[in-house]
């Protein structure tokens, strides 16, 4: 178990820690993974929009057939 002095020194060290600095330098692998994740997110958004358009189109066709 830690002593009070240890806890106090840890908490004061946390308060003195500088804020976030510049972004860390990414490795080629990190950049590749980030780009792939971004591309996948864009593709999912595009697919979702296409599905919404198809659903709306099917809904409109269904309404026309009922009339």
C-alpha positions as CSV (number, residue, x, y, z in Angstrom):
1,X,0.0,0.0,0.0
2,X,1.2,3.5,-0.8
3,X,2.0,6.1,1.8
4,X,0.3,9.5,1.9
5,X,3.5,11.1,0.7
6,X,3.6,8.8,-2.4
7,X,0.0,9.7,-3.2
8,X,0.6,13.4,-2.8
9,X,3.7,13.4,-4.9
10,X,1.9,11.5,-7.6
11,X,-1.1,13.9,-7.6
12,X,1.2,17.0,-7.7
13,X,3.2,15.4,-10.5
14,X,-0.1,15.0,-12.5
15,X,-1.0,18.6,-11.9
16,X,2.4,19.8,-13.2
17,X,2.3,17.6,-16.3
18,X,2.2,19.7,-19.4
19,X,-0.9,19.6,-21.6
20,X,-1.1,17.7,-24.9
21,X,1.8,18.5,-27.2
22,X,2.1,18.1,-30.9
23,X,0.7,15.0,-32.4
24,X,3.0,12.1,-32.2
25,X,4.8,11.1,-35.4
26,X,3.0,8.1,-36.9
27,X,4.7,5.1,-38.4
28,X,3.9,4.1,-42.0
29,X,1.8,1.3,-40.6
30,X,-0.2,3.7,-38.4
31,X,-0.8,6.0,-41.3
32,X,-1.9,3.1,-43.5
33,X,-4.3,1.9,-40.8
34,X,-5.7,5.4,-40.3
35,X,-6.2,5.8,-44.1
36,X,-7.9,2.4,-44.4
37,X,-10.2,3.2,-41.5
38,X,-11.1,6.6,-43.0
39,X,-11.8,5.0,-46.4
40,X,-13.9,2.3,-44.8
41,X,-16.0,4.9,-42.9
42,X,-16.5,6.9,-46.2
43,X,-17.6,3.7,-48.0
44,X,-20.0,2.8,-45.2
45,X,-21.5,6.3,-45.4
46,X,-21.9,6.1,-49.2
47,X,-23.5,2.6,-48.9
48,X,-25.9,3.9,-46.2
49,X,-26.9,6.8,-48.4
50,X,-27.5,4.4,-51.3
51,X,-29.6,2.2,-49.1
52,X,-31.7,5.2,-47.9
53,X,-32.3,6.2,-51.5
54,X,-33.4,2.6,-52.5
55,X,-35.7,2.4,-49.4
56,X,-37.3,5.8,-50.3
57,X,-37.7,4.8,-54.0
58,X,-39.3,1.5,-52.9
59,X,-41.6,3.3,-50.6
60,X,-42.7,5.7,-53.3
61,X,-43.3,2.8,-55.7
62,X,-45.4,1.0,-53.1
63,X,-47.5,4.1,-52.5
64,X,-48.1,4.5,-56.3
65,X,-49.2,0.9,-56.5
66,X,-51.7,1.3,-53.6
67,X,-53.3,4.3,-55.3
